[in-house]
């Protein structure tokens, strides 16, 4: 299992997030992402996160976002 630090970008459910807090008692990370309508905040268990491939592999994680009008 990978470990992450606050400020590190991660993948959760095939979307890019940044770790904003680590809850060691419950074994989960607080994640933040930007959406067209504002911030998204989720809590995810340690095992549910994946490391980014350090920007060497293309990731189309913005195609689901609706264009701004």
N, C-alpha and C positions, 0 to 999 in steps of 0.2 A: 504494500500500500504506500502510495506517495504521500509526502507531507508538504504542506504549503505554508507560506508566511503571509502576513498582512501586506496588502499591496500587490500581491502576485496575481497574474491573470491565469484563469483556469477555464476548463470546459465543463459545463453541467447541462445535461440533456441537450447536447449538441449546440449550445449557445455559449458565447464568451462572457465571463463575469470577472470581477476582481474581488479578492478576499478582503473583507473589511473588518472581520472580527473572528476570533477562534474561541469556541465554547468547549473547553476541555472536559467539563463535567458531563455534558451530554454527547460529546464526540461529534461535533458538527461545526460547520463554517457558516458565517453570515456572508452572503454574496450580494454584490450590487452590479446592475447592468443598466445601460441607457436604452430607452425605447422612444418611439416618436411622441408618446404622450407623457413622458417623464421617467423617473427612476423606477426600477424593479428591484425589490429586495426579497431574497429567499434564504431559507436555512437549508443546508444540505449536509447529509452525513459524510464523514470522511471518505468512505468507500465509493461514493457516487461521483467523485470528481476525477477529472483527467488532466494531465499536464498538456499545455500547448506544446506544439512541436517547434517552439522557438522561432516562429515566423518563417520556417523553411518550407512548410507545406501549405498550399492555398486552402483557405477555409471560407466557404460562402455562407457566412452566418448572418449576413445583412439582407439577403434576398427576400426574407419573409417580412421585412419591414415595409410598411406602406409608404409611398412617396409623400413628401410634404406638399401641402397646397398653399 
